């Protein structure tokens, strides 16, 4: 069971790496100043949690929902719902959250 869970987390993170650049580019093209400020606020909270060694699942979800909303595409939001549900069930390790946080900071730098 643990092996399957780790495989699922790896596949989910790989999926995220596949779609994230496109979503980030679309969001960057469409995001308002308020949406960008909201993304930055979420990242500040996420970074603080990760630095304390805590899981930042809630902040990660909020960040990706904010990106999806800035894309202005309802299908993206529905796919994200399914993705986050799977990720929430699978969980992850704090070290993976640190890497994810660094990736998110790179994304926000593109706005």
N, C-alpha and C positions, 0 to 999 in steps of 0.2 A: 504494500500500500504506500509506503514512504517513497519508494522508487517511482511509482506512478505519479505521486504528488509532485516530486521534484521535476519529473519530465513535463508535467502540465505547466508548472511555473516557468520552466525554460521555454516551452512553446509559446506561452502567453507573452513573455518578454520579447521573444523573437518576433511575434506578430506585431507587437507594439513598435519595435524598431523598423518594421516594414512600412507601417502606415503613418507613423509619427511625423516623418519629414514632410510628407504631402499635406497632412492636416495642419502642421505648424506653418507651412508656407501659405496655405489658404487663409488661416486665421490671421497671419501677419498682414495679409492684403486687405482683410476686412475688419480687423479689430478697431474698436474706438479707443480713445485715450482712457476712458473709464474701464474698459475691459482689460487693457494692458496694466493699469494700476491694480486691478483686482488680481490678475495673475501674479504680479510682483508681491502683493500682500500674502497670497497663498504660499508662494515660494519661501518667503521669510519665515512663516510658521513651520513649513515643512523642514527647512534647513535646521531650525532650532531643535525640533524633535529628533531629527537624524543625528545631530551632534550629541544629543543626550543618550543615544543608543536606542531610541524608541522607534517603533514602527510608525510610519506616517501615511497609513492607508487612507484615512479620511482626507488629508490634504492632497494626496495623489489623485484621489477621485475628483475632488473639487477642481484641481488644476486641469485635469483632462476634460471634465465637463465644460469648464470655461473655454478651453481651446475649441471644443466641439461646437459650443454656442457661437463663438466668433466665426466659425466656418459658415454659419447660416445654412446648414444642411440637416434636415430632420433625420435622414437615414444614418448619418454619422452618430447622432445622439442615440439612436436605437441600437446600433452596433456596439457603441461604448457601454450601454447598459448591460448587454450580454457579457462583454469582455470583463467589466468590473465585477460582475457577479461571479464569474469563474475565478478571477484573481483573488477575490475576497475569500472564496472557499479554499483556494489552494494555499493562501498565505505566502510569506516570503521571509527571507532572512534580513536582518538589519544591514549587512554588508551590501546586499542587492539594492536596498533602499538608498544607501549612500551613493552608489553608482547611478541610480535613477535620478537622484536629486541633482547630480552634476549634469546629467543629460538635460534635465528640465531647465537648468540655468543657462545652458547653451541655447535651448529653444527660445527662451525669453530674450536672449541677446539678439535674436534675429528680428525682433519687433521694432 
